[in-house]
Amino acid sequence: MGNTVTCCVSPDASPKLSRARGGGGGAAPGPDRWADAYQAAAPAAAGGGGGSGSAEAESGDSDPGGGGGPHLQHISDREFPDDLALESNPSDHPRASTIFLSKSQTDGFSWAAYKKYSSCSTIFIDDSTVSQPNLRSTIKCVTLAIFYHIKNRDSDRSLDIFDEKSHPLTREEVPDDYYKHDPDHKHIYRFVRTLFSAAQLTAECAIVTLVYLERLLTYAEIDICPSNWKRIVLGAILLASKVWDDQAVWNVDYCQILKDITVEDMNEMERHFLELLQFNINVPASVYAKYYFDLRSLADDNNLSFLLEPLSKERAQKLEVNGLRVAD
């Protein structure tokens, strides 16, 4: 589905440096190995001997694999607490229902649109697929999902790092009642479209952005609301672009798009975002596909049709040739 990236806690292991060196991410930690270390140390502790071995196992300084050096837990081996079971997290588990789709079914917001229907003389086809989504339509769907997250939120739990009053994105004074007014869909769409257009990001990156956004809300137990939605969306886009795109956009590039934000602020927000995600930036293909098709369901429910193009003679001929090849 896309790049499989493992984050490192090493300050020198940035995604940009890893790609430049031609390697993937660094090694990450594993509770199964931790368990082995504790089990190996338990008999010695029970017998009264091997005190130093027990101390090593408890401190985590020993490497159970025997490779020497500190042992780091791998993200795929992480143990989740009961309230963060994989089955209950849509951003981690393909069978869990996406949060935005359930929130969107509480009311009937509708984006003004009209549908095209095929006729005897013209056939309209949808070029958007799970492997190559249409950029404009995908951004509309993702921003509509964010709109429903904000509109139908449960409360206003937030963190200071995402608060726009504490960390403004522009030099314009933030009004005192900034946390009271929900943004409309068009406002969210313009904000995201500006970032994607200026940074030349892909439609797949938009879907991964939504995955990270819902993962953050679940892991950190916060809500996306009028006071924090811009910085949460910006942080998710920043991270998704680095994970998905081979030519990642640097933090300083976003400072050229959002003129009044500093690189230090961007770095701090990215660091907090990763810590709140517990450095879990893996997006399985099954989860990606689930979000794509749920976004299509969201579009259908809100009359937000994907872009349809009339089938040309040349395209029809190519489809016929491809069909014959498959038949053979």
C-alpha positions in Angstrom: 0.0 0.0 0.0 2.7 2.4 0.7 6.0 2.8 2.6 6.4 0.8 5.8 8.4 3.0 8.1 9.6 2.4 11.6 10.4 5.4 13.7 13.5 5.6 15.8 14.1 7.4 19.1 17.5 8.3 17.9 17.9 12.0 17.2 20.0 11.3 14.1 17.4 9.0 12.5 15.1 11.4 10.7 13.0 10.1 7.8 14.9 12.4 5.4 18.3 11.1 6.5 17.2 7.5 6.2 16.0 8.0 2.6 19.1 9.8 1.7 21.2 7.0 2.9 19.1 4.5 1.0 17.9 2.7 4.2 14.7 2.3 6.0 14.0 3.4 9.5 15.9 2.2 12.4 15.2 -0.6 14.8 12.4 -0.2 17.2 11.4 -1.9 20.6 9.5 -5.4 21.4 7.5 -6.4 24.6 7.8 -10.1 23.6 11.5 -9.9 24.0 11.1 -7.9 27.2 8.9 -10.8 28.5 11.6 -13.3 27.6 14.1 -11.2 29.6 11.9 -11.1 32.6 11.2 -14.8 32.4 14.9 -15.6 32.1 15.6 -13.4 35.1 12.8 -14.8 37.3 14.3 -18.2 38.2 17.5 -16.6 39.2 15.7 -14.0 41.4 13.6 -16.8 43.0 16.7 -18.8 43.8 18.4 -16.0 45.4 21.2 -15.8 42.9 22.0 -13.8 39.8 21.0 -10.5 41.4 22.9 -8.6 38.7 21.0 -10.5 36.0 17.7 -9.5 37.5 18.8 -5.9 37.8 19.8 -5.9 34.1 16.4 -7.4 33.1 14.5 -4.8 35.2 16.5 -1.9 33.9 16.2 -3.0 30.3 19.9 -2.3 29.7 20.6 -5.9 28.5 19.8 -7.1 25.0 18.0 -10.4 25.2 19.0 -11.1 21.6 22.7 -11.0 22.6 23.5 -8.3 20.2 24.8 -5.9 22.8 23.8 -2.4 23.4 20.4 -1.0 24.5 17.3 -3.0 23.6 14.6 -1.0 21.8 11.0 -2.1 21.6 9.6 -2.8 18.1 6.4 -1.0 17.3 4.8 -4.1 15.9 5.4 -5.9 19.2 4.0 -3.1 21.5 1.5 -4.2 24.1 -1.6 -2.0 24.3 -3.5 -1.5 27.5 -7.0 -2.9 27.7 -8.6 0.5 26.9 -6.5 0.8 23.7 -7.0 -2.7 22.4 -6.3 -2.9 18.7 -9.8 -4.2 17.9 -11.2 -0.9 19.2 -8.9 1.4 17.3 -10.0 2.0 13.7 -6.6 3.4 12.8 -4.9 0.2 13.8 -7.4 -2.6 13.1 -9.2 -3.1 9.8 -12.3 -4.5 11.4 -12.9 -1.6 13.7 -15.4 1.0 12.3 -13.9 4.4 11.4 -14.9 7.2 13.9 -15.7 9.8 11.2 -18.2 7.5 9.5 -20.2 7.0 12.7 -20.1 10.7 13.6 -21.3 11.6 10.1 -24.5 9.5 10.4 -25.9 11.6 13.2 -27.2 14.4 10.8 -27.6 15.1 7.2 -25.1 17.8 6.1 -24.9 17.9 2.3 -22.3 19.4 -0.1 -24.0 21.0 -3.0 -23.4 18.7 -6.0 -25.1 17.1 -9.0 -24.7 13.6 -10.3 -23.9 12.5 -13.8 -25.6 9.5 -15.3 -24.4 7.4 -18.2 -26.6 7.3 -21.3 -26.6 5.4 -24.6 -24.3 8.0 -26.2 -22.1 8.8 -23.2 -20.5 6.6 -20.5 -19.1 8.3 -17.4 -16.3 6.5 -15.6 -14.8 7.1 -12.1 -11.0 7.2 -12.3 -10.5 7.2 -8.6 -9.3 3.9 -7.2 -7.9 2.7 -3.9 -4.3 2.7 -5.4 -4.8 6.1 -7.2 -7.5 8.2 -5.6 -8.6 11.4 -7.2 -6.8 14.2 -5.3 -9.6 16.9 -5.3 -12.4 14.4 -4.4 -10.3 12.8 -1.7 -9.4 16.1 0.0 -13.1 17.0 0.0 -14.0 13.8 1.7 -11.2 14.0 4.2 -12.1 17.6 5.2 -15.8 16.5 5.4 -14.7 13.8 7.9 -12.8 16.4 9.9 -15.9 18.6 9.8 -18.0 15.9 11.4 -15.3 15.2 14.0 -15.5 18.8 15.1 -19.2 19.2 14.8 -20.2 16.0 16.6 -17.4 15.9 19.2 -18.1 14.5 22.6 -16.3 17.3 24.6 -13.5 19.9 24.2 -10.5 18.0 25.6 -7.3 19.4 24.2 -3.6 19.9 24.8 -1.7 23.1 25.0 0.7 22.2 22.1 -2.3 22.2 19.7 -4.1 25.3 21.1 -4.1 28.1 18.5 -4.3 30.7 21.2 -1.0 29.5 22.8 0.6 28.7 19.5 -0.9 30.9 16.7 -0.3 30.0 13.1 -0.6 33.7 12.0 0.3 37.0 13.5 -3.3 38.0 13.5 -4.8 38.3 16.9 -6.9 35.2 17.9 -10.3 36.4 19.1 -11.3 35.6 22.7 -14.2 33.5 21.6 -12.1 31.5 19.1 -13.1 28.2 20.8 -16.8 28.7 20.5 -17.3 28.8 16.7 -17.1 25.6 14.7 -15.5 25.9 11.3 -17.6 25.0 8.3 -16.6 22.4 5.7 -15.5 25.0 3.1 -13.2 26.7 5.6 -11.5 23.3 6.5 -11.3 22.4 2.8 -9.6 25.7 1.9 -7.0 25.3 4.6 -6.1 21.7 3.7 -6.3 22.3 -0.1 -3.8 25.2 0.3 -1.3 23.0 2.1 -1.6 20.2 -0.4 -1.4 22.4 -3.4 1.6 24.4 -2.1 3.5 21.2 -0.9 2.4 19.2 -4.0 1.1 16.3 -1.8 -0.8 13.3 -3.1 -4.3 12.0 -2.5 -2.9 8.9 -0.6 -1.2 11.4 1.8 -4.6 12.8 2.6 -6.0 9.4 3.5 -3.0 8.7 5.8 -3.5 12.2 7.3 -7.0 11.1 8.4 -5.6 7.8 9.8 -3.1 9.7 12.0 -5.7 12.2 13.1 -8.0 9.5 14.4 -5.1 7.6 15.9 -4.1 10.8 17.8 -7.6 11.4 19.1 -7.8 7.8 20.3 -4.4 7.4 21.8 -4.2 10.9 23.4 -7.9 10.9 24.4 -8.5 14.4 23.1 -11.1 16.0 20.8 -10.6 18.0 17.7 -12.4 21.3 18.3 -12.4 24.9 17.1 -9.4 25.8 19.3 -7.0 23.1 18.0 -8.2 21.7 14.6 -5.8 23.7 12.5 -2.7 22.5 14.4 -3.9 18.9 14.7 -4.5 18.8 11.0 -1.2 20.5 10.2 0.6 18.0 12.4 -1.1 15.0 10.8 -0.3 16.3 7.3 3.3 17.0 8.2 3.8 13.5 9.5 1.9 11.8 6.7 3.9 13.6 4.0 7.1 12.4 5.6 6.0 8.8 5.9 4.2 8.4 2.6 6.2 10.5 0.1 9.7 9.6 -0.9 10.6 13.2 -1.4 9.3 14.5 2.0 8.5 18.1 2.6 10.8 19.7 5.2 9.4 21.6 8.1 11.0 24.8 6.9 8.9 24.4 3.7 5.7 24.6 5.6 7.0 27.8 7.2 7.1 29.2 3.6 3.5 28.3 3.2 2.3 29.5 6.6 4.4 32.6 6.8 4.1 33.4 10.5 4.9 30.0 12.0 8.5 29.2 13.1 10.5 26.1 12.4 11.0 25.6 16.2 7.2 25.5 16.7 6.8 23.0 13.8 9.6 20.8 15.3 8.0 20.9 18.8 4.6 20.1 17.4 5.9 17.2 15.4 7.8 15.8 18.4 4.7 15.9 20.6 2.5 14.4 17.8 4.9 11.4 17.5 5.1 10.9 21.3 1.3 11.0 21.6 1.1 8.4 18.8 3.6 6.3 20.8 5.7 6.5 17.6 3.2 4.2 15.9 3.2 5.5 12.3 2.6 2.2 10.6 -0.5 2.1 8.4 -1.4 -1.4 7.2 -2.7 -1.8 3.7 -6.0 -3.2 5.1 -6.5 -0.1 7.3 -5.7 2.2 4.4 -8.2 0.5 2.1 -10.9 0.6 4.9 -10.5 4.4 5.2 -10.6 4.8 1.4 -13.9 2.9 1.1 -15.4 4.6 4.1 -14.6 7.9 2.6 -16.4 6.9 -0.5 -19.4 5.9 1.6 -19.2 9.3 3.3 -19.3 10.9 -0.1 -22.3 8.9 -1.2 -24.2 9.7 2.0 -23.6 13.4 1.5 -24.1 13.7 -2.2 -20.4 14.4 -2.6 -19.8 12.5 -5.8 -16.3 11.6 -7.1 -15.2 13.2 -10.3 -16.6 11.4 -13.3 -15.1 11.7 -16.8 -16.8 10.7 -20.1 -15.3 7.6 -21.6 -13.4 8.6 -24.7 -12.9 6.3 -27.8 -9.2 5.9 -27.1 -9.9 4.9 -23.5 -12.5 2.5 -24.5 -10.1 0.8 -26.9 -7.5 0.5 -24.2 -10.0 -1.1 -21.9 -11.0 -3.5 -24.6 -7.4 -4.5 -25.2 -6.7 -5.0 -21.4 -9.9 -7.1 -21.2 -8.7 -9.4 -24.0 -5.4 -9.8 -22.3 -7.0 -10.8 -19.0 -9.3 -13.2 -20.9 -6.3 -14.9 -22.5 
